[in-house]
């Protein structure tokens, strides 16, 4: 399913090329740029979180969802790996990283799966809020959020099918249909993302569920996996 108007420009005023310049910069200026981007994102999620804070796992969901968003908006995906820096492209990067997290949590106990549901609920509460900020009415919001949820489940199923296989043929096909639809990315870029997904899944699977239950999750950097580190 193609959704053309997704309100997911989550760091609306942050130019990715500007951030990229400071991506590996350890100077105070570079750190400040990264911190500024985080602050914009943090306040964006806090606004939605205020509507969600009564949930049993709201604090954990907030921390995990924020981590997903920060990883999904890394400039390297959009500049080096050919993901389109559009609302569609950003949506698909969020879906991809959410699926990787949920893939780990589903292996746990009932509480872990409740946390996965809480993150999912917060994610779509954020999308709902974005739509309303764009001026979409109640009926339109309902229709679009339903379409986004269907898109999420379709992608999650396709990625899960691909990850069950030893080679990347099915996973790459799923990425081409979804993350790279209408993209001019080359085979090397798409294969690179498939490799990244495999590394990221293995990395998440190595993380203790007790840590995830406290809202602590780490994603490997793109530089780490490109260097062939496990």
N, C-alpha and C positions, 0 to 999 in steps of 0.2 A: 504494500500500500504506500502510495506517495502522499505526503502531507506537505502542502506548499507554504502554509502560513503558520509556522510554529513560533511562538513568542519566547524563544530561548536564547536571546542575546544576553547572556547572564552577566557579562561584564561590558555593558553597553558602550562605555566611554574609554575602553582600553584597546588601543590599537595593537594587534599581535606583532606587527613588524617592530614596533617600538619596544615591546616587551622582549622580543627575541634578541635585540641588541644587548640586553642585560641578562640574558638567560643564564650564562655561565660566569657572570661578573660577581666576584666576591667583595667588591669595593662597597663602601657605604652607599654610594649612589645606586649601584646595582641592587643592593639589598632593599633600598627604599622603594625602588620601582616594584619589586616583587611584593613587598609589604603593602604598598598602595593598592595593587591589584587584589590582594587578599582582603583588604579592608572593604573595598567596594563589594566584593562577593559576600563577605561576612554580613554586612548590613542588609544585603539583598535577602539572604536566607533568614536573618533575624526577623525581618518583616513578615515573612511567611510563617516562621516558627511561632510567632505570637498567636497565630490562629490554631496552632497545633499542639501547644504545650501541655494540654491536659492528657495527652496520650501517655500510657504507662511507660513506654520506652522513648519518650520524646527527646530526652537529652542525648541518648545514644544515637537515635535516628538522625538528629541534627548534625552530630559529629561525623557520622559515616557519610551522610549525603553531601556535606561540605567537602569531604575528601574526594568524593566522586567528581564533583563539579570542578575542583581545582585541577585534578588530573586530566579530566576531559578537555579542559581549556588550555592545556599546554600548547604554546605556539608551534612546537616542533611537528605536531600532527598535521597542522594546516599548511605549513610551509615546506617541510621536508618530505612528508608522506602523502601529499596530494589530497587530503581531506578538504572539502570545500568549507571555507569559513562563512557559512550561511546558516540560517536558522535550521535548515534540514541537516546540514553537516554537524552542527553542534548538538542537535537532538540525538543523532545517531552515535556520537561519541559518548554522550551521557548514558544512553541505553547500553552500549557495549560495556562500559565500566560498571554499570549497575548489575548487568548480567554476571560479570565476573565475581562481584561481591556476593550476589545471591547464590551463585553456584557453590560458593564455600559455605554459606550459612545454612543451606538446605541439607548439608551433611550432618548438621548438629541436631540437638534436641528440640523439643517444642518451643522453648524460649528463644532459641536461635532463629527459628522460622518466624516467630512473632516479631523479632527485631527486623528481619527481612521485610515483613509486611509493613512495619512501621516506616521503614525507609521508602518503600514503594509508595505508601500513602502520602508521605511528605513530598516526594518527588512530584506527584501529580497535583498536590495542593499548590506547589510552586508554579506548575504549568497553568493551573486554573487562575492563579493570581496574575500571572503574566498576561493571560488573555484579557482579563478584566481591566488591567492597566492599559491595554490597547483599545479599550472601548467596546469590546465584544459583549453583547447582551447575554442574559442568563441562558436562553435557549441555545444560542450559538456556542457558548462555553461548554454546555453539556454535550453537544454534538461533537465538538472538536476534541474534548478530553476523552470521550469514548473512542474516537478514531485513534488518538495517540496511544491509548491503552491497548487497543487491538494491534497497533503497529509494534508496540513493545513486545507483546506475547509472540507475535509472528517472528520477530527478530530473535528473541530468546530461544525459541524452538529451533530455528535454523542454526544458530551458533552452537547450541547444545549438540545437535546432530553432527556438526562439523568437528567438534572437539572430541567426540567419541571415536572418531577414526584416527588411525595412526598417521596417515598423510594429510596434507592440507587441501586436497582437491575440493571437498565439500565446504570446508570453512571459507576458502577463497571465493567460491561461487556465492556463498551467502554474503560475504563482504561486498562483492561486486554488485549484488542486487540491492543492497541496503546502504551501507556506509558510502559506497562509491558510485551510486546511481547518478547519472548525469555528470560524472566526473571525468576528467581527462588524465587521471592518474595512470601511470604505467605499471607494467606487471611487477617490476622490482619494488615499487612502493607498496602495492597491494600485498605482495608476498612478505614484505617487511612487517606490515601490520599483522598479518596472520601469525608470523613468528613472535611478534610482541605479545599477542593475545595468549599464545601458548606459554610463554615465559611468565606472563602476569597471572594466569590461572595457577601455575605451579607455585608461584610466589605466595599467592593468597592461600593456597591449600597448605602451605607450610606454617601459616600463622595460627597461633593458638586461639581457639574459639572464645576462651575466657577474655582475651584481650579485645576481640571484636565486640563482645558483650559489654565492654566498658567504653566502647566508642573509639577504640584505637585501631587504626588500619594503616598499613603502608603500601604504597604502590612503587614498584621498581621504576627507576628512571629509564628513559629511552636509551640514554648513553650506556647504561649498565647492560642492557640486553644486547645492544649492538656490538659491544666488546666481547660477547660470547660468554658472559658470566652466567652461572646457573641461578 
